[in-house]
Amino acid sequence: MEHNKEGLAPASPSAQYFNNSVLSISIIAVLETEIPFNDVHIMQILKDVFLPINPRFSSIMVENEKGEKQWKRVEIKLEDHVDIPIFPTGLSPTSYDEYLDDYISNMAMDRFPQNKPLWELHIVKYPTSNAAGNLIFKLHHALGDGYSLMATLLSCLQRADNPSLPLTFPSHQSSKPKNGRESMSQFFSLIFNSLSDFGWSMLKSTSVEDDRTPIRSADEGLEYRPIVISTMIFSLDHIKHIKTKLGATINDVITGIIFLGTRLYMQEINHKSSQAHSTALVLLNTRTMKGYKSIEEMLKPDSETPWGNRFGFLHVPIPNLKDPKSPNPIEFVQAAQEVMKKKKSSFGVYLTGRLLEIVKKLRGPEAAARYIHGTLRNSSMTISNVIGPLEKVALDNHPIKGLYYMTVAGPQVN
């Protein structure tokens, strides 16, 4: 991102979609530490490592005379971005679990002030059931998507076993080459799926809503209500075993597990909802990539893995329970695998992106934001994930026990 002499740089269309009166979506990332966190060096880390990663971390969003939003470099006061909450002392870890959840819930509802850069760091020094301390980064989605912001956090971390070695990530397996007949069949399938997905996406964003269920109230203003955070831990070895057994991907298995758990919850609350029309938005990274690239590589003008918001929504129907009394988990994974394979064989995501650009040019960024708001509101849930490093990581010699993130202030559950 290049700035002119006045310290101004144009904000990307997606940055404008996510930061206006219609939408103001943020990403919260929680790093759980194994030992109590000593914040003596945190300001220096933010100054020397975090801020230089991208000029956006030292910029605010302003409008020019044409109503176009731009990034403007400003002098930054780090103490205005770091908060260390005070809880009652001497409580049990389970009690601090509640304090932490309430703290994150309140943080999620707060909109960023527009007169300072759009990020915060909260250092919670009280031991919970899962960690000795918690570092909570809140970053506005206008700064970038999960891939960009995860790369930012990883740039601040080191390998716990040997900080001098780089982090490594799971390898990406490329698909086998197809013969001529298969390629022709895939071409026609691609055209059909693209037109079908694009048309369905338009309907879902404008007029076709999911049914009201225990996971979708369809009420207005959900983005301004408190949230409840729930976490579950699954064995990666078990997921890999299912993946190999079914010839699926890890994402297929995880999506199938989430779908099954969601349907069982819906049935428990309201038996009829086990057959309700419900849709999940699965976020797809649209970059051409094989794992993470360095921040320097991402910021190059013609990078294949550019910084910013480079993702699309896949509308994936949540399978119904064929036998509510005896659900088959394998069926849900296979259903997710089949749908995801079909959705990925489509340019619907890219066509929708072009549509948003046209809407922005003709009616302005807030009109495009209303379209995205409708997409979110008319569906029931969002599923998003990013890959992590293979090695254990640490921040300033503090081993990280776990890392999870969530998008907040959207008009649906996540």
Buried (B, 14 or more C-beta within 10 A) or exposed (E): BEBEEEBBBBBBBBBBBBBBEBBBBBBBBBBBBBEEBBBEEBBEBBEEBBBEBBBBBBBBBBEEEEEEBBBBBBEBEBEEBBBEBEBEEEBEBEBBBEBBBBBBBEBBEEEBEEEBBBBBBBBBBBBBEBBBBBBBBBBBBBBBBBBBBBBBBBBBBBBBEEEEEEBEBEEEEEEEEEEEEEEEEEEEEEEEBBBEBBEBBBEBBEEBBBBBBBBBEBEEEBBEEEBEBEEEEEEEEEBEEBBEEBEBBBBBBBBBBBBBEBBBBBBEEEEEBBBBEBBBBBBBBBBEBEEBBEBEBBBEEEBEBBBBBBBBBBBBBBBEBEEEEEBEBEBBBBBBBEBBEBBBBBBBBEBBBEBBEEBBEEEBBBBBBBBBBBBBBBBBBBBBBBBBBEBEBBBBEBBBBBBEBBBBBBBBBE
